[in-house]
Amino acid sequence: MIGPLVNASAIICGSLLGTLFGNKISNSMKERMPMVFGLASMGIGLSMAIKVKLLPAVVLSLILGAIIGELIHLEENIKRVANMLKSLITRFVSPPNSSMEQNAYMDRFISILILFCVSGTGIFGSMNEGMTGDPSLLIVKSFLDFFTAAIFAITLGLPVATLAIPQTLVQVILYFSANAIMPLTTPTMIADFSAVGGLLVFATGFRICGSINFPLANLLPSLIIAMPISATWLEFAA
C-alpha cells in the first residue's frame, strides 16, 4: 500500500511548503495560480469525460446523485466538518491570508477537498494498486498534488494538510475493496464511472477559478450510483 501513503505525504509536504514560504510569493501569483489550477482541473475532467459509453446513464447518474445530495444536505455537512477542521488547525496556526472572506475560504477548501478525493487518477490508481500491486499511477498523482497543495496553502494555510486524511481514507478503502469491485465491473461501467468523475472534476475547475459555484459535494452520490445505473441501462435500455 505504497501509493496512498506517498500521496498523503505529498499533500502534507506541499501544504507545509506553501504555508511556510507563501509570504515570499507575489500577490499577483497568489491570485492567478488558482485560475491555472482551475484550468488544469477542467482539462483533466474533459479527458475523463470523453471516455463516456452510455451518455444517458451518465446524465441520469448526475441528476439522481444531485437529488440525493440535496436531500441529505451533503455539502452543508461537509462544510461543517471542513470548518471544524479549519477551526482546529487555526487555533495553532493562523491562515496566511486573513483578508479572505469566510465563504470564499470555505468554497476553495471544499473545491480542493473534492479535487484531491474524487480524482479519477486517485480512484483508479488505488484500485489498480489493490489488484496488481503497482503504485505508479498514485505516485504520478502525488507530484501534481504536491504542487497543488503548495499553491493553495499559500492562501488557505495549513488546514490544506488535513485533506490528506479523507483522501487517504478513500484510497485505502478502494485499495482493499478492489478485489471485490473489479470482477463485477465491465469496461462500459468503468468508462461511465470515469465520465461522471470527469464532469465533477471539470465543474471543480469553475469553482476553483471562482466563476461558477457548483454544488460539488452534493454531486458526490453520482459516483456511487454511476456503475449500477450504467449496468442497468446496458442491460435493459441499450
C-alpha positions as CSV (number, residue, x, y, z in Angstrom):
1,M,0.0,0.0,0.0
2,I,2.7,2.4,-1.1
3,G,0.6,4.7,-3.3
4,P,-1.9,6.1,-0.7
5,L,1.0,6.8,1.8
6,V,3.1,8.6,-0.8
7,N,0.1,10.6,-2.0
8,A,-0.8,11.7,1.6
9,S,2.9,12.6,2.2
10,A,2.9,14.8,-0.9
11,I,-0.1,16.8,0.3
12,I,1.3,17.3,3.7
13,C,4.7,18.3,2.5
14,G,3.3,20.6,-0.2
15,S,1.0,22.3,2.4
16,L,3.9,22.9,4.8
17,L,6.0,24.4,2.0
18,G,3.2,26.7,0.9
19,T,2.4,27.8,4.4
20,L,6.0,28.4,5.4
21,F,7.2,30.2,2.3
22,G,4.0,31.7,0.9
23,N,4.9,35.2,2.1
24,K,7.8,35.1,-0.4
25,I,5.5,34.8,-3.4
26,S,3.9,37.9,-5.0
27,N,0.3,38.7,-4.6
28,S,-0.3,38.5,-8.3
29,M,0.9,34.9,-8.4
30,K,-1.2,34.0,-5.4
31,E,-4.3,35.4,-7.2
32,R,-3.6,33.9,-10.7
33,M,-2.3,30.4,-9.8
34,P,-5.7,29.2,-8.6
35,M,-7.0,30.1,-12.1
36,V,-4.2,28.0,-13.6
37,F,-5.1,25.0,-11.4
38,G,-8.8,25.6,-12.3
39,L,-7.9,25.3,-15.9
40,A,-5.9,22.2,-15.3
41,S,-8.8,20.7,-13.4
42,M,-11.1,21.4,-16.4
43,G,-8.6,19.7,-18.8
44,I,-8.3,16.7,-16.5
45,G,-12.1,16.5,-16.3
46,L,-12.6,16.7,-20.0
47,S,-10.0,13.9,-20.6
48,M,-12.0,11.7,-18.3
49,A,-15.5,12.7,-19.6
50,I,-14.8,11.8,-23.2
51,K,-14.5,8.2,-22.2
52,V,-18.3,8.0,-21.8
53,K,-20.0,5.0,-23.4
54,L,-23.6,5.4,-22.3
55,L,-24.4,9.2,-22.1
56,P,-28.0,8.8,-20.9
57,A,-26.7,6.7,-17.9
58,V,-24.1,9.3,-17.1
59,V,-26.7,12.2,-17.2
60,L,-29.2,10.1,-15.1
61,S,-26.4,9.4,-12.6
62,L,-25.7,13.1,-12.2
63,I,-29.3,14.1,-11.8
64,L,-30.2,11.4,-9.3
65,G,-26.9,11.9,-7.4
66,A,-27.6,15.6,-7.2
67,I,-31.1,14.9,-5.8
68,I,-29.7,12.6,-3.2
69,G,-27.0,15.1,-2.2
70,E,-29.6,17.9,-1.8
71,L,-32.0,15.7,0.2
72,I,-29.3,14.7,2.7
73,H,-27.7,18.2,2.7
74,L,-24.3,16.7,1.9
75,E,-22.5,19.9,1.0
76,E,-23.7,21.6,4.2
77,N,-22.5,18.7,6.3
78,I,-19.1,18.6,4.6
79,K,-18.7,22.3,5.0
80,R,-19.5,21.9,8.7
81,V,-16.8,19.2,9.1
82,A,-14.3,21.2,7.0
83,N,-15.0,24.3,9.1
84,M,-14.3,22.2,12.3
85,L,-11.0,21.1,10.8
86,K,-10.1,24.6,9.9
87,S,-11.0,25.9,13.3
88,L,-9.0,23.2,15.0
89,I,-5.9,23.9,12.9
90,T,-6.1,27.7,13.1
91,R,-6.0,27.5,16.9
92,F,-2.4,26.8,16.4
93,V,-1.6,28.3,13.0
94,S,-3.4,31.3,11.5
95,P,-4.3,31.2,7.8
96,P,-1.8,33.4,5.9
97,N,-4.5,35.3,4.1
98,S,-6.6,36.7,6.8
99,S,-8.3,39.1,4.4
100,M,-10.2,36.3,2.6
101,E,-13.9,36.1,3.4
102,Q,-15.1,33.1,5.2
103,N,-17.4,32.0,2.4
104,A,-14.6,32.3,-0.2
105,Y,-12.3,30.4,2.1
106,M,-14.7,27.5,2.5
107,D,-15.5,27.4,-1.2
108,R,-11.9,26.9,-2.1
109,F,-11.4,24.5,0.8
110,I,-14.3,22.3,-0.4
111,S,-13.2,22.6,-4.0
112,I,-9.7,21.4,-3.2
113,L,-11.1,18.6,-1.0
114,I,-13.1,17.3,-3.9
115,L,-10.2,17.7,-6.3
116,F,-8.0,15.6,-4.1
117,C,-10.6,12.9,-3.2
118,V,-12.5,12.5,-6.4
119,S,-9.6,12.5,-8.9
120,G,-10.0,9.7,-11.4
121,T,-6.3,9.1,-11.2
122,G,-6.6,8.6,-7.4
123,I,-9.7,6.3,-7.7
124,F,-8.3,4.1,-10.5
125,G,-4.8,4.3,-9.1
126,S,-5.9,2.9,-5.8
127,M,-8.0,0.1,-7.3
128,N,-5.1,-0.7,-9.7
129,E,-2.6,-1.0,-6.9
130,G,-5.0,-3.2,-4.9
131,M,-5.3,-5.5,-7.9
132,T,-1.8,-5.5,-9.3
133,G,0.4,-4.0,-6.6
134,D,1.6,-1.3,-9.0
135,P,1.6,2.2,-7.3
136,S,2.8,4.1,-10.3
137,L,-0.5,5.9,-11.0
138,L,-0.7,7.2,-7.5
139,I,2.9,8.3,-7.5
140,V,2.3,10.3,-10.6
141,K,-0.7,11.9,-8.9
142,S,1.4,12.7,-5.9
143,F,3.6,15.1,-8.0
144,L,0.6,17.1,-9.1
145,D,-0.9,17.1,-5.6
146,F,2.3,18.3,-4.1
147,F,2.3,21.5,-6.2
148,T,-1.4,21.9,-5.9
149,A,-1.3,21.7,-2.1
150,A,1.6,24.1,-2.0
151,I,-0.2,26.7,-4.1
152,F,-3.5,26.5,-2.2
153,A,-1.7,26.5,1.1
154,I,-0.4,30.0,0.3
155,T,-3.9,31.4,0.7
156,L,-5.6,28.7,2.7
157,G,-2.8,27.8,5.1
158,L,-2.0,24.6,7.0
159,P,-5.6,23.3,7.0
160,V,-4.9,22.1,3.5
161,A,-2.7,19.4,5.0
162,T,-5.8,17.9,6.8
163,L,-7.2,17.0,3.4
164,A,-4.6,14.1,3.3
165,I,-6.9,12.4,5.9
166,P,-10.1,12.0,3.8
167,Q,-8.1,11.3,0.7
168,T,-6.1,8.5,2.4
169,L,-9.4,7.0,3.8
170,V,-10.9,6.9,0.3
171,Q,-7.8,5.4,-1.3
172,V,-7.3,2.8,1.4
173,I,-11.0,1.7,1.2
174,L,-10.7,1.4,-2.6
175,Y,-7.4,-0.4,-2.3
176,F,-8.8,-3.1,0.0
177,S,-12.1,-3.4,-1.9
178,A,-10.5,-3.6,-5.3
179,N,-10.6,-7.4,-5.4
180,A,-14.3,-7.4,-4.7
181,I,-15.2,-4.5,-7.0
182,M,-13.2,-5.1,-10.2
183,P,-14.5,-8.6,-11.1
184,L,-18.0,-7.1,-11.0
185,T,-17.3,-4.3,-13.4
186,T,-17.2,-4.1,-17.2
187,P,-15.3,-1.7,-19.5
188,T,-18.5,0.2,-20.1
189,M,-19.2,0.6,-16.4
190,I,-15.7,1.8,-15.7
191,A,-15.9,4.3,-18.7
192,D,-19.2,5.8,-17.5
193,F,-17.9,6.0,-13.9
194,S,-14.8,7.8,-15.2
195,A,-17.1,10.2,-17.2
196,V,-19.2,11.1,-14.1
197,G,-16.0,11.7,-12.2
198,G,-14.6,13.8,-15.0
199,L,-17.7,16.0,-15.1
200,L,-17.3,16.6,-11.4
201,V,-13.6,17.4,-11.8
202,F,-14.5,19.7,-14.7
203,A,-17.0,21.5,-12.5
204,T,-14.4,21.8,-9.8
205,G,-12.3,23.9,-12.2
206,F,-15.0,26.5,-12.4
207,R,-15.3,26.6,-8.6
208,I,-11.6,26.9,-8.1
209,C,-11.5,29.8,-10.6
210,G,-14.4,31.4,-8.6
211,S,-16.6,31.8,-11.7
212,I,-19.4,29.3,-11.0
213,N,-20.2,27.9,-7.6
214,F,-21.3,24.4,-8.5
215,P,-22.7,22.3,-5.5
216,L,-19.9,19.8,-5.9
217,A,-20.3,17.9,-2.7
218,N,-24.0,17.3,-3.4
219,L,-23.0,15.7,-6.7
220,L,-20.7,13.1,-5.0
221,P,-23.5,10.4,-4.7
222,S,-23.4,10.3,-8.5
223,L,-20.2,8.4,-8.3
224,I,-21.8,5.8,-6.1
225,I,-24.7,5.1,-8.4
226,A,-22.8,5.6,-11.7
227,M,-21.8,1.9,-12.2
228,P,-25.1,0.4,-11.2
229,I,-27.1,2.7,-13.4
230,S,-24.7,2.1,-16.3
231,A,-25.0,-1.7,-15.9
232,T,-28.8,-1.4,-15.6
233,W,-29.1,0.8,-18.7
234,L,-26.9,-1.5,-20.7
235,E,-29.0,-4.5,-19.7
236,F,-32.5,-3.1,-20.3
237,A,-32.3,0.1,-22.4
238,A,-29.2,-0.1,-24.7
